[in-house]
Amino acid sequence: MNIRVFVTLKNGVLDPQGRAIHHAIENLGFEGVNDVRAGRLIELDVDPAVTDEQIAEICTKLLANMVIENFEIQRV
């Protein structure tokens, strides 16, 4: 079973990578993009018996810094 974990910065946390992307978009001449927030996508291939609670524990202990990041789990 495939799991996707999206890790993003919490609101209010500065995002230098997002700012750099936004600046590059503007330099390319694109208009209308007001803000950019960058994150990570982590894909896991797990046994069907692995629960969402186990995945959440992996996220809180390893994949996301819970002080500044949020995560979202998606089964695909």
N, C-alpha and C positions, 0 to 999 in steps of 0.2 A: 504494500500500500504506500502511496506517495503522500507526503506531508509537505506543505509549504509553510514556512514561518517568515512573516514579514516583520522586520525590526525597524522601528522608526524612532526618531527623537521625540521626546515629550514636548508639548507646546511650551513655549517660553525658553527653551534651551537653544542657544545660538547654534546655527548650522553653517559653518564656514564652507563646507562642500556645496551645499545648496546655494549659498550666495555666489560662489565661483561659477556654478552652472548658470545661474540667473544672469550674471554679468556676461558670460559667453553668449547666451541667447540674444541678449541685447546687442552685443557687438556684431552678431551675424545679421542684424537688421530686423529681427522678428519683434513684433509689437503685441501687446495685450497679455503678456505673461506677467502677472503681478508678484508672484513669489514662487520659490522652488524649495522643497524640502527633500533631502536625499535620505535613503535608507538602504537596507540590505534585504535580499531574498535568500533564504537558506532552504534547500530542498533535502528532505530526508526520505529514505526508502526503509520502511519499517514493517514488521510483521503485523497482520491485522489485529492481533491480540493487544498491541500496544494502545493504551488508553490516552485520551486527551489530557488527563491529569498527569500522566507520565511525561507527555510531550511538554506540558506547561512547566513541569519541574525541571526538565532539561533546559528550557528557555530561561527560567529564573536563575538557575545555577551556572549556566555556561554561555548561552547564545546572546543574552541581552543584559546590559547593565541597568538594573531596575531603578537606579537613582535617576538616570537621565533618559532611559529608553522604554518604549512600550513594545509589545509584540502581539501579533495576530496569527492564529493557527488556522490553516485551511487544509482540509482533506481533499485530495484530488483523485 
